[in-house]
Amino acid sequence: MARAVLEKSGQAATEAIGALAAKAGIRCKRVVVDGYKPNQVIVEVAEREGVDRIVVGVIAKSDFERVTLGSHAKKVVRFAKCPVLLIH
């Protein structure tokens, strides 16, 4: 049951972002997947789908966290073969 709730939440979140992108005239591909290592799954899906950039939301509560980024976001930036845009 928890998995279904998470999938529904992921779909709702990506639909909202997709609508904002469409309103701004930006094409986007919404993908909801699960995996043990989110950063690895994000990079693999981006390569498989042939995206030209990845957008990742980050939450930083302190100046130190803003400088160091989260471990998942940092690994996406490090291993992605396309540009990565981080949104606070």
C-alpha positions in Angstrom: 0.0 0.0 0.0 2.8 2.5 0.9 4.3 1.9 -2.6 1.1 2.8 -4.3 0.8 6.0 -2.2 4.4 7.0 -3.1 3.8 6.3 -6.8 0.6 8.4 -6.8 2.5 11.2 -5.1 5.3 11.0 -7.6 2.8 11.1 -10.5 1.0 14.1 -9.0 4.3 16.0 -8.4 5.6 15.3 -12.0 2.2 16.3 -13.5 2.3 19.6 -11.6 5.8 20.3 -12.8 4.9 19.2 -16.4 2.0 21.6 -16.4 4.3 24.5 -15.3 6.8 23.6 -18.0 4.1 23.4 -20.6 2.8 26.8 -19.6 6.3 28.3 -20.0 6.7 26.6 -23.4 9.2 24.1 -22.2 9.1 20.5 -23.4 9.7 18.0 -20.6 9.5 14.3 -20.1 8.0 13.1 -16.8 9.3 9.9 -15.5 8.5 8.2 -12.1 10.8 5.3 -11.2 12.0 3.7 -8.1 15.4 2.3 -7.1 17.8 1.8 -4.3 20.2 4.5 -5.4 18.2 7.5 -6.6 21.2 9.3 -8.2 22.1 6.2 -10.2 18.5 5.6 -11.4 18.2 9.3 -12.4 21.4 9.2 -14.5 20.5 5.8 -16.0 17.0 6.9 -17.0 18.4 10.2 -18.5 20.9 8.3 -20.6 18.3 5.7 -21.7 15.7 8.4 -22.6 18.2 10.7 -24.3 17.3 13.8 -22.3 19.3 17.0 -23.0 19.3 18.1 -19.3 18.3 16.9 -15.8 16.5 19.2 -13.3 17.0 18.2 -9.7 15.3 19.9 -6.7 17.6 20.3 -3.6 16.8 21.3 -0.1 19.5 23.0 1.8 18.8 24.3 5.3 22.2 25.9 6.1 24.9 27.7 4.2 27.2 24.6 4.6 24.5 22.4 3.0 24.1 24.8 0.1 27.9 24.6 -0.6 28.1 20.8 -0.2 24.8 19.8 -1.8 23.0 16.7 -0.9 24.8 13.4 -1.7 22.2 12.4 -4.4 22.3 15.7 -6.2 26.0 15.9 -6.0 26.3 12.4 -7.6 23.8 13.3 -10.3 25.9 16.3 -11.2 29.1 14.3 -11.1 28.0 11.3 -13.2 25.4 12.7 -15.6 26.5 13.1 -19.2 24.2 16.0 -19.8 23.9 19.4 -18.0 22.2 19.3 -14.6 20.1 22.2 -13.2 19.7 22.3 -9.5 16.7 24.1 -8.1 16.5 25.2 -4.5 
